[in-house]
Amino acid sequence: MAKAKKKAKAKAATKKKTTVRKVKRIAWTKADVAELRKYAKEKLPVARISKLMKRSAGALRQKAYSLNLRIGHRR
């Protein structure tokens, strides 16, 4: 029983502490919206647009949805 407690303490001591990152919310400017519209018209994949605009894929999808733009997976 004592060995199990020592192992648990050793694991807890070596476990890395994760820090919580603050979310930086960047407002959408008219230029950003125009850029998103341009990329949607060119039918670029969301991952590529994400890298170009330096925004997450989820943020792009949400904004595209609110603007009634079709981006992303197409068959």
Backbone as numpy.savetxt, mean C-alpha at the origin, in Angstrom:
# Nx Ny Nz CAx CAy CAz Cx Cy Cz
9.47 -28.64 33.62 8.65 -27.46 33.62 9.52 -26.20 33.62
10.60 -26.22 34.37 11.48 -25.06 34.45 12.18 -24.80 33.12
12.51 -25.88 32.39 13.16 -25.73 31.09 12.24 -25.04 30.10
10.97 -25.38 30.16 9.99 -24.78 29.24 9.88 -23.28 29.48
9.90 -22.87 30.75 9.83 -21.45 31.08 11.07 -20.72 30.60
12.24 -21.34 30.74 13.48 -20.72 30.29 13.47 -20.55 28.77
12.97 -21.57 28.06 12.89 -21.48 26.60 11.96 -20.36 26.18
10.84 -20.23 26.87 9.87 -19.18 26.55 10.48 -17.80 26.78
11.22 -17.66 27.88 11.88 -16.38 28.17 12.95 -16.07 27.13
13.68 -17.07 26.72 14.74 -16.88 25.73 14.14 -16.45 24.39
13.02 -17.07 24.00 12.36 -16.70 22.76 11.85 -15.27 22.83
11.27 -14.90 23.96 10.73 -13.56 24.13 11.85 -12.51 24.09
13.00 -12.86 24.62 14.12 -11.92 24.65 14.71 -11.70 23.26
14.71 -12.74 22.43 15.31 -12.62 21.10 14.33 -12.08 20.06
13.06 -12.04 20.40 12.05 -11.56 19.46 12.22 -10.06 19.21
12.22 -9.68 17.94 12.38 -8.27 17.59 11.10 -7.50 17.88
11.29 -6.28 18.32 10.14 -5.42 18.53 9.83 -4.71 17.22
8.59 -4.73 16.85 8.20 -4.05 15.62 7.67 -2.67 15.98
8.04 -1.71 15.17 7.56 -0.36 15.41 6.36 -0.09 14.52
5.47 0.68 15.04 4.27 1.02 14.28 4.58 2.26 13.45
4.41 2.12 12.12 4.68 3.25 11.25 3.45 4.14 11.16
3.68 5.43 11.17 2.58 6.36 11.00 2.24 6.45 9.53
0.97 6.52 9.24 0.52 6.61 7.86 0.55 8.08 7.45
1.28 8.34 6.37 1.31 9.71 5.85 0.24 9.82 4.79
-0.74 10.62 5.03 -1.84 10.78 4.08 -1.57 11.99 3.22
-1.50 11.75 1.93 -1.19 12.82 0.99 -2.47 13.13 0.23
-2.87 14.39 0.23 -4.08 14.81 -0.47 -3.89 14.68 -1.97
-4.98 14.42 -2.67 -4.95 14.31 -4.12 -5.09 15.70 -4.72
-4.12 16.10 -5.51 -4.19 17.38 -6.21 -4.85 17.16 -7.57
-5.20 18.26 -8.22 -5.80 18.15 -9.55 -4.81 17.52 -10.53
-3.53 17.81 -10.35 -2.49 17.23 -11.21 -2.40 15.71 -10.99
-2.53 15.27 -9.74 -2.51 13.84 -9.43 -3.69 13.12 -10.09
-4.85 13.74 -10.02 -6.04 13.14 -10.61 -5.89 13.06 -12.13
-5.35 14.13 -12.73 -5.13 14.14 -14.18 -4.15 13.05 -14.58
-3.11 12.88 -13.77 -2.10 11.84 -14.04 -2.73 10.44 -13.94
-3.57 10.23 -12.93 -4.25 8.95 -12.77 -5.18 8.68 -13.96
-5.89 9.70 -14.39 -6.77 9.54 -15.56 -5.96 9.17 -16.80
-4.79 9.80 -16.95 -3.93 9.52 -18.11 -3.47 8.06 -18.10
-3.02 7.60 -16.93 -2.54 6.22 -16.81 -3.67 5.22 -17.02
-4.88 5.56 -16.54 -6.03 4.67 -16.73 -6.37 4.58 -18.22
-6.26 5.69 -18.91 -6.56 5.69 -20.35 -5.53 4.87 -21.12
-4.27 4.90 -20.65 -3.21 4.11 -21.28 -3.28 2.63 -20.90
-4.16 2.29 -19.97 -4.37 0.92 -19.49 -3.12 0.30 -18.87
-2.42 1.10 -18.08 -1.25 0.59 -17.35 -1.72 -0.25 -16.17
-0.95 -1.27 -15.78 -1.30 -2.06 -14.59 -1.17 -1.22 -13.31
-1.95 -1.57 -12.31 -1.97 -0.82 -11.06 -0.59 -0.80 -10.40
0.13 -1.91 -10.46 1.46 -1.96 -9.83 2.39 -0.93 -10.46
2.31 -0.77 -11.75 3.16 0.19 -12.46 2.76 1.62 -12.10
1.46 1.89 -12.09 0.97 3.22 -11.72 1.39 3.55 -10.29
1.33 2.55 -9.43 1.69 2.72 -8.03 3.13 3.19 -7.89
4.03 2.60 -8.65 5.43 3.00 -8.60 5.64 4.39 -9.19
4.94 4.68 -10.27 5.10 5.97 -10.92 4.58 7.12 -10.05
3.46 6.90 -9.38 2.83 7.95 -8.59 3.25 7.94 -7.12
4.00 6.90 -6.73 4.45 6.75 -5.34 3.28 6.74 -4.36
2.26 5.96 -4.72 1.10 5.74 -3.86 0.80 4.25 -3.83
0.10 3.81 -2.82 -0.20 2.38 -2.72 -1.25 1.99 -3.75
-1.27 0.71 -4.08 -2.24 0.20 -5.04 -3.66 0.40 -4.52
-3.85 0.22 -3.22 -5.16 0.41 -2.62 -5.65 1.83 -2.74
-4.74 2.78 -2.53 -5.11 4.20 -2.64 -5.52 4.53 -4.07
-4.78 3.97 -5.03 -5.11 4.20 -6.43 -6.47 3.60 -6.79
-6.71 2.40 -6.31 -7.99 1.75 -6.61 -9.17 2.53 -6.01
-8.98 3.00 -4.78 -10.05 3.76 -4.13 -10.35 5.06 -4.87
-9.30 5.76 -5.27 -9.49 7.02 -5.98 -10.11 6.77 -7.35
-9.65 5.73 -8.04 -10.19 5.40 -9.34 -11.68 5.04 -9.22
-12.04 4.33 -8.16 -13.43 3.97 -7.94 -14.28 5.22 -7.73
-13.77 6.17 -6.94 -14.53 7.38 -6.67 -14.66 8.26 -7.91
-13.71 8.13 -8.85 -13.76 8.90 -10.10 -14.41 8.12 -11.24
-14.89 6.93 -10.95 -15.48 6.03 -11.96 -14.50 5.71 -13.08
-13.25 5.47 -12.71 -12.23 5.06 -13.67 -12.05 3.56 -13.58
-11.72 2.95 -14.70 -11.46 1.52 -14.71 -9.96 1.32 -14.79
-9.38 0.83 -13.70 -7.95 0.51 -13.71 -7.79 -0.90 -13.20
-6.63 -1.48 -13.50 -6.34 -2.78 -12.93 -6.53 -3.91 -13.90
-6.95 -5.03 -13.36 -7.02 -6.28 -14.11 -8.08 -6.22 -15.20
-7.68 -6.54 -16.39 -8.62 -6.59 -17.51 -8.45 -7.92 -18.23
-9.54 -8.55 -18.58 -9.47 -9.80 -19.34 -10.01 -9.57 -20.71
